[in-house]
Amino acid sequence: MEQVDVLIKKSEEIIDQAIEIALKEVQRIARKELHSNKKLKRFTMCMGTYFFSDSDGPIFGYECQELDSFIDKYCDLHLTGCAMSFTKNGEVLTNW
């Protein structure tokens, strides 16, 4: 049983590392999109979905194919569902 506990602990550490890397990639892609489309002001992600906002508020239905592909690829592993929000160059907010 001790071997199982050791393997579970290792797998949890690996998943934590994967989540950290995946969230950095989400940030990279989203910031790239924020910089390429001057209308966009903010990126928000939570509970398995995301949206961009402009000065009038959320733009539902705005698609970023690169981000969609990345999230779809890792969605089943729950690597990309953490809450975050940020502007083009702003700090990442995770508790709002």
Phi and psi in degrees as a GROMACS rama.xvg file:
@    title "Ramachandran Plot"
@    xaxis  label "Phi"
@    yaxis  label "Psi"
@TYPE xy
-62.3597  -36.677  GLU-2
-64.1816  -37.2338  GLN-3
-63.8934  -44.5818  VAL-4
-60.7199  -39.5635  ASP-5
-65.5368  -43.6595  VAL-6
-65.1694  -40.2702  LEU-7
-63.0192  -44.3123  ILE-8
-59.6659  -45.6075  LYS-9
-62.238  -42.7232  LYS-10
-66.0407  -37.1895  SER-11
-62.9618  -40.9734  GLU-12
-63.9616  -40.7857  GLU-13
-65.6317  -43.758  ILE-14
-62.3165  -42.4525  ILE-15
-59.3057  -41.6607  ASP-16
-65.224  -41.8411  GLN-17
-63.7921  -40.4569  ALA-18
-62.2861  -45.1401  ILE-19
-59.3937  -45.0913  GLU-20
-66.617  -43.4893  ILE-21
-62.9076  -41.4593  ALA-22
-68.2282  -33.6948  LEU-23
-64.6676  -37.68  LYS-24
-69.4959  -39.9453  GLU-25
-58.0728  -45.5812  VAL-26
-60.7328  -43.9422  GLN-27
-60.8131  -47.9431  ARG-28
-64.784  -45.8423  ILE-29
-64.7061  -41.7356  ALA-30
-65.0487  -37.4618  ARG-31
-60.2538  -42.8036  LYS-32
-66.9178  -41.1533  GLU-33
-60.8478  -39.1813  LEU-34
-75.4613  -30.3402  HIS-35
-82.7706  -21.4034  SER-36
-118.89  99.8046  ASN-37
-62.047  -19.4272  LYS-38
-69.8946  -30.6797  LYS-39
-73.7529  138.408  LEU-40
-118.082  -27.4601  LYS-41
-151.267  150.368  ARG-42
-117.95  136.73  PHE-43
-136.817  134.616  THR-44
-134.833  136.136  MET-45
-165.821  149.369  CYS-46
49.3641  41.951  MET-47
83.4839  7.44625  GLY-48
-136.859  168.808  THR-49
-145.703  163.842  TYR-50
-156.044  155.789  PHE-51
-103.277  154.012  PHE-52
-125.012  151.527  SER-53
-113.487  -166.376  ASP-54
-67.5341  -16.251  SER-55
-93.0432  -9.78794  ASP-56
126.444  -164.949  GLY-57
-60.9023  142.324  PRO-58
-108.998  89.1699  ILE-59
-73.2933  138.025  PHE-60
94.2443  -7.49332  GLY-61
-69.7078  127.768  TYR-62
-111.53  138.914  GLU-63
-123.528  100.927  CYS-64
-56.506  -41.6564  GLN-65
-62.7402  -42.3229  GLU-66
-69.6399  -42.0398  LEU-67
-57.6657  -45.742  ASP-68
-62.6748  -44.0977  SER-69
-64.259  -47.8577  PHE-70
-63.3566  -43.7195  ILE-71
-58.98  -39.1692  ASP-72
-63.0277  -36.5914  LYS-73
-112.947  6.1358  TYR-74
-58.176  -46.1698  CYS-75
-63.6232  -22.8057  ASP-76
-89.9474  -1.61002  LEU-77
59.7736  40.0032  HIS-78
-91.7614  -16.9033  LEU-79
-123.695  19.2287  THR-80
-97.8992  4.08787  GLY-81
-69.421  144.681  CYS-82
-71.7982  132.975  ALA-83
-158.871  151.767  MET-84
-150.501  140.64  SER-85
-162.667  160.793  PHE-86
-96.4755  -177.734  THR-87
-50.1933  -48.4242  LYS-88
-121.225  9.81792  ASN-89
-84.4743  168.479  GLY-90
-66.6005  148.938  GLU-91
-81.6999  121.995  VAL-92
-97.4969  132.329  LEU-93
-122.491  -4.44412  THR-94
-135.866  98.3645  ASN-95
